[in-house]
Amino acid sequence: MRDSIRFIRKGRMVELRDVAPTALLLDYLRDVEGSTGTKEGCGEGDCGACTVALGRIRDGKLVYEPVNACIQLLGQVDGCEVVAVEDLADRDGELHPVQKAMHESHASQCGFCTPGFVMSLFTLYHAGKAPVSRQQVNDWIAGNLCRCTGYRPIVDAAVKVCASAPTDRFSVASADTEGLLGFLSDSEDIFIGDSDSFFAAPASIEAAADLYEQHPDATIVAGATDVGLWITK
């Protein structure tokens, strides 16, 4: 049984011990890493300002999915690649194609919501849907709210950048990332905390049944969005 959380950040494995069962991904990114591009707006998973991308292996292929970091338990990112908005530009400062498209389309005004939109569009860019329609973009960014720019230039940027298959450095490094994620995909049970308060991720049905028998009052979660709200509110 493992008492640590392991995930990929910037091409390297991060292993965290002594993690609070209720620790949230947003707090880790902002307070521990100093990655403050990921914003807290509503703290309820509604506005999308805290959107980051999680890379996972699905059917043998690397897939990026948008998640709300403000209600994402840190334990839930075990075995994933975590991509925040600061990670998109190259080391020499060259903007990611999504960032360039947002800039060229004048799709940002106050800027508070922009990192979340950029990360949602990053996952669309990698979703293999090119080219995309405006309706597809609207559906994809339904979890992101903008209160000042209006959505037309944001949709313009998305249609522009998603006109062809992705060619960014994440695509180039996908084989290496898949290898790292494969290394993390072990069959160990995870247990963090103590008998009074814990986060557990059993690796088998049998282990889950044993754990639930020992802790019948435990809350079984899938997305854990309600639990995230209990923590933030």
Phi, psi and omega in degrees: 000136184256139180247032181223162176251131181235132177206174182255131173226123175055041176082005181231152177279133174249132176236121183248131175244167181055042179272133176294139180303333182261010180298138182251150182299320181300315181295322177297312183298314185281313189272328182266309181278332187080020178274079189274003173294333176280113189264156167253117178255282184271334185068020183230003182076021183256324190269337177083002180296338183263013186298131171230172179250137172250127176265127180225160173270118177238119180053041176079009183230144177287126181232136176255131182233139178280139176223156176272108184294338184289339178235018179265115177298139181300325179297336182286345180267004177303131179083007182248166164264131178255122180242120177253169187298328179294342184276350190284316182291152177291167180297333179275005177093359178294125183291152174292151179308323178294317179297319178299315181296320177298317180296312184290337179267004181054048188264020179221140177238276178288331174093351185295321182275347189301315180303321179294317176297317180302317182290323176296318179290331174300318180289326175294319178303327182261008186274357178070030182253004185298140349283160183248152175269165178296325178294320177299319179295314179303317179295320185292324184260020181299337180269007179244130181249137174236131185253359184223323186283325191089155190271343185303309180294332177292316177294320176304314180298318182294314180299321181295311186283335181263023179285341180217172182296151182294142178227024183279179183291338176291324176293317180298322184268010187299322180296318178295318179296318178299323178295318178295317180293325176296323178296326182279344185278074179267180182249026181277142169287147178245134176218118181234129180114210179223188185294338181275323182214120184207159168244127181228143176228087179296145183267359180210162177298320181297316179294322178295319180295318179297317181295318181291329176295323179284330184230072184295343179269001181295149177268121178272128185237158171243279175281335178065024181294321177295319179297319177302321178291322176302322183287314185281336184248000000 
